[in-house]
Amino acid sequence: MILIHRRPCGTPLLRLQVRNNEPVTTDLRINAIVDRMNASGKFATVESIGETVRCRARDVESDAFYILTRTDAGLIVRFETPDRWLSESVESGLYNSSDSLEELLEESLDELEWPIDEIPVTAFRHFRSDDLLYTFENNVPTGDDATEAGGTWLLAYEATFHELGDVAGETEDA
């Protein structure tokens, strides 16, 4: 089955091929994603390493990155930082919010015209990685255009996390 989500003007935005209720992964064009992230102006820096796009969070004093990478399970998008306090500020922002992280990501994806009704948000995972990085991540349902899907989810992650805790550039006054 092929799902085609169209923009209001009628042009195709996203074409997803689904087999056995699972999206089919296709080629990932890393350079196209890097170009899209650079053009967005949302990140301090953008780089590619193999099949990974790594974007440094803007307006954050400590190391914090948005990552899009291919794994054996498919594409993964994540926000990661070695800074425990930054991670806790995100958690605190969520605790004080009336929305869940899934709801905030869904809003961000909807603003980027992701077909939420046809392809819902996947479950978040939050953990400390083997590399001692505080990590929030999701699987990306890629469908027929992994490049479009990966870029959209990376931008949605930035929009979601940029509003939370110290990622928003807020710091406590001493």
C-alpha positions as CSV (number, residue, x, y, z in Angstrom):
1,M,0.0,0.0,0.0
2,I,1.2,3.5,-0.8
3,L,0.1,6.5,1.2
4,I,0.5,9.9,-0.4
5,H,0.1,13.0,1.8
6,R,-0.4,16.2,-0.2
7,R,0.1,19.8,0.7
8,P,-3.1,22.0,0.7
9,C,-2.1,23.2,-2.8
10,G,-2.2,19.5,-4.0
11,T,1.5,18.9,-4.5
12,P,2.8,15.7,-2.9
13,L,4.6,16.3,0.4
14,L,5.3,12.7,1.5
15,R,4.9,9.4,-0.2
16,L,5.1,6.3,2.0
17,Q,5.1,2.7,1.0
18,V,3.8,0.4,3.7
19,R,4.2,-3.4,3.7
20,N,2.6,-5.5,6.5
21,N,1.8,-2.3,8.4
22,E,5.6,-1.4,8.4
23,P,7.0,1.6,6.4
24,V,9.6,0.6,3.8
25,T,13.0,2.2,4.2
26,T,14.7,3.6,1.1
27,D,17.9,5.5,0.3
28,L,19.0,8.2,2.7
29,R,20.6,11.2,1.0
30,I,22.7,12.6,3.8
31,N,23.9,15.6,1.8
32,A,20.3,16.7,1.1
33,I,19.5,16.5,4.8
34,V,22.6,18.5,5.7
35,D,21.7,21.2,3.2
36,R,18.1,21.3,4.5
37,M,19.3,21.7,8.1
38,N,21.9,24.4,7.2
39,A,19.2,26.3,5.2
40,S,16.8,26.2,8.2
41,G,19.2,28.3,10.3
42,K,18.0,26.4,13.4
43,F,21.4,24.9,14.4
44,A,24.7,26.3,15.5
45,T,26.5,23.7,13.2
46,V,25.6,20.8,11.0
47,E,27.8,18.0,10.0
48,S,27.6,14.5,8.5
49,I,29.6,11.5,9.7
50,G,29.0,8.4,7.6
51,E,25.2,7.9,7.6
52,T,24.7,10.3,10.5
53,V,23.7,13.9,10.6
54,R,24.8,15.8,13.7
55,C,23.4,19.2,14.5
56,R,24.6,21.3,17.4
57,A,21.8,23.0,19.4
58,R,21.7,26.7,19.0
59,D,21.6,28.9,22.2
60,V,22.8,26.2,24.5
61,E,26.0,26.7,26.5
62,S,26.8,23.0,27.0
63,D,27.1,20.3,24.4
64,A,23.7,19.3,23.0
65,F,23.1,17.7,19.7
66,Y,20.2,16.6,17.4
67,I,21.2,13.4,15.7
68,L,19.7,11.5,12.7
69,T,21.3,8.1,12.2
70,R,20.6,4.8,10.5
71,T,20.7,1.7,12.6
72,D,19.8,-1.9,12.0
73,A,16.3,-1.0,13.2
74,G,16.0,1.9,10.7
75,L,16.3,5.6,11.1
76,I,16.6,7.1,14.6
77,V,16.3,10.7,15.6
78,R,17.6,11.8,19.0
79,F,18.5,14.7,21.3
80,E,21.6,14.0,23.3
81,T,23.8,15.8,25.8
82,P,26.5,14.8,28.3
83,D,25.1,17.5,30.6
84,R,23.0,16.0,33.3
85,W,21.6,19.4,34.3
86,L,20.5,20.2,30.8
87,S,18.7,16.8,30.6
88,E,17.1,17.5,34.0
89,S,16.0,21.0,32.8
90,V,14.2,19.3,29.8
91,E,12.6,16.8,32.2
92,S,11.5,19.7,34.5
93,G,10.1,21.6,31.6
94,L,8.0,18.5,30.7
95,Y,6.9,18.0,34.2
96,N,5.7,21.6,34.4
97,S,4.0,21.4,31.0
98,S,0.5,20.2,30.5
99,D,1.7,18.2,27.4
100,S,3.7,15.0,27.1
101,L,6.8,14.8,24.9
102,E,4.8,12.8,22.4
103,E,2.2,15.6,22.2
104,L,4.8,18.3,21.8
105,L,6.6,16.3,19.0
106,E,3.2,15.7,17.3
107,E,2.5,19.4,17.3
108,S,6.0,20.1,15.8
109,L,5.5,17.4,13.1
110,D,2.0,18.8,12.3
111,E,3.4,22.3,11.8
112,L,5.9,20.7,9.3
113,E,3.0,19.1,7.5
114,W,3.8,15.5,8.6
115,P,0.7,13.3,8.0
116,I,0.0,12.7,11.7
117,D,-3.4,11.0,11.0
118,E,-1.8,8.5,8.7
119,I,1.6,8.0,10.4
120,P,1.5,8.7,14.1
121,V,4.4,9.6,16.4
122,T,6.4,6.7,17.6
123,A,7.2,6.1,21.3
124,F,9.9,8.1,22.9
125,R,12.8,6.4,24.7
126,H,14.8,8.3,27.4
127,F,18.0,6.8,28.8
128,R,21.6,7.3,29.5
129,S,23.7,5.8,26.7
130,D,26.8,3.6,26.9
131,D,28.7,6.8,26.0
132,L,27.2,8.4,29.1
133,L,25.0,10.7,27.1
134,Y,21.5,11.7,28.3
135,T,19.4,10.7,25.3
136,F,15.8,11.2,24.1
137,E,15.1,9.3,20.9
138,N,12.4,8.0,18.5
139,N,12.3,5.6,15.5
140,V,11.5,7.5,12.3
141,P,8.9,6.0,10.1
142,T,10.6,6.6,6.8
143,G,8.3,5.1,4.1
144,D,9.3,5.7,0.5
145,D,11.4,8.9,1.1
146,A,13.8,8.4,4.0
147,T,15.5,11.7,3.2
148,E,12.3,13.8,3.5
149,A,11.1,11.9,6.6
150,G,14.5,12.1,8.3
151,G,14.8,15.8,7.7
152,T,11.3,16.5,8.8
153,W,11.7,14.6,12.1
154,L,15.1,16.3,12.8
155,L,13.5,19.7,12.4
156,A,10.6,18.6,14.5
157,Y,13.0,17.5,17.3
158,E,14.6,20.9,17.2
159,A,11.3,22.6,17.4
160,T,10.2,20.4,20.3
161,F,13.3,20.5,22.5
162,H,14.1,24.2,21.8
163,E,11.1,25.1,23.9
164,L,12.1,23.0,26.9
165,G,14.3,23.9,29.9
166,D,17.7,25.3,29.2
167,V,17.6,24.2,25.6
168,A,15.6,27.3,25.0
169,G,18.6,29.4,26.1
170,E,17.2,30.1,29.5
171,T,19.5,30.0,32.5
172,E,18.9,30.7,36.1
173,D,20.0,34.0,37.4
174,A,22.5,33.7,40.3
